[in-house]
Amino acid sequence: MPSFPPVQSVVRAIELLQALNRQPVSTIDALHRQTGIPKPSLVRLLQTFEAKGLVRHAPQPGAYLLASGVATLTAGYHGEPLAVEVAAPLLDAAAGELKWPLTLAVVDGDAVVVRYSTIPKSPLSFLHSSIGMRLSMASQALGRAVLAHCTRQEQRLLLEALARSSRAEDALARDGAAMRRMIAETRRRGYALRDASVRPESNTLALPVFDGRRPVASIGLTWFASTMTPEEAVRRYLPRLRGLAAEVTAGLKTLARRRA
């Protein structure tokens, strides 16, 4: 743990960049709603980003979009989970067929983090990007798929951590009986769905990916809730997602043998 509190100005700048990355064009009003940063501070940060070549004005008044300079922020990053290495080509190949965006999230403590998505290849998405989004194991399908397939001891520790969390998406974990029912139902079905109270305009169907017997990631398909019910999504897409999850799990096993 750090021995000093975070520098809030840096935290705000990072949160603003993450918000800009979620849609092609962002207005000041939208960025204020997403980040909670006061509008005068937003304007100063955006002008600073513009001076550094990270953002530029959009054709619409009072709107901004990312500029090519943001590519320099990831140029030195070379780490990639093995699950991403295995899953990326499989999800890309399925994207044209399924149309809806596919996502791979990997375990990160008491949550999962989106590490790969076919959003850029999908014509059907609410978001411009979901990379780096941290998703709850209590309420999000990609997190639930992992939690439900952990060992009982791991589940107990994770549920204790989630119940202490101050994050809004983890609030469901304070109801221990409801969480136990969700875990049992998810294990019985073999797939997870997002809690209906979280972003009700869409939903996600997710399955776990295993490294041996340990769930290390999850694969999900997200759709507009207005287009079909969860039951219909399961009927249409569960077989294909099961195949993808099995392929990634098998690919991880093969990759581990090669690197042993």
Stockholm file with secondary structure:
# STOCKHOLM 1.0

chainA/1-260         MPSFPPVQSVVRAIELLQALNRQPVSTIDALHRQTGIPKPSLVRLLQTFEAKGLVRHAPQPGAYLLASGVATLTAGYHGEPLAVEVAAPLLDAAAGELKWPLTLAVVDGDAVVVRYSTIPKSPLSFLHSSIGMRLSMASQALGRAVLAHCTRQEQRLLLEALARSSRAEDALARDGAAMRRMIAETRRRGYALRDASVRPESNTLALPVFDGRRPVASIGLTWFASTMTPEEAVRRYLPRLRGLAAEVTAGLKTLARRRA
#=GR chainA/1-260 SS CCSSCCCHHHHHHHHHHHHHTTSSSEEHHHHHHHHCCCHHHHHHHHHHHHHTTSEEECSSTTEEEECGGGGGGTTTCCCCCHHHHHHHHHHHHHHHHHCSCEEEEEEETTEEEEEEECGGGCSCCSCSCCTTCEEETTTCHHHHHHHTTSCHHHHHHHHHHHHHCCCGGGGGGGCHHHHHHHHHHHHHHTCEECCTTSSTTEEEEEEEEEETTEEEEEEEEEEETTTCCHHHHHHHHHHHHHHHHHHHHHHHHHHHHHHC
#=GC SS_cons         CCSSCCCHHHHHHHHHHHHHTTSSSEEHHHHHHHHCCCHHHHHHHHHHHHHTTSEEECSSTTEEEECGGGGGGTTTCCCCCHHHHHHHHHHHHHHHHHCSCEEEEEEETTEEEEEEECGGGCSCCSCSCCTTCEEETTTCHHHHHHHTTSCHHHHHHHHHHHHHCCCGGGGGGGCHHHHHHHHHHHHHHTCEECCTTSSTTEEEEEEEEEETTEEEEEEEEEEETTTCCHHHHHHHHHHHHHHHHHHHHHHHHHHHHHHC
//
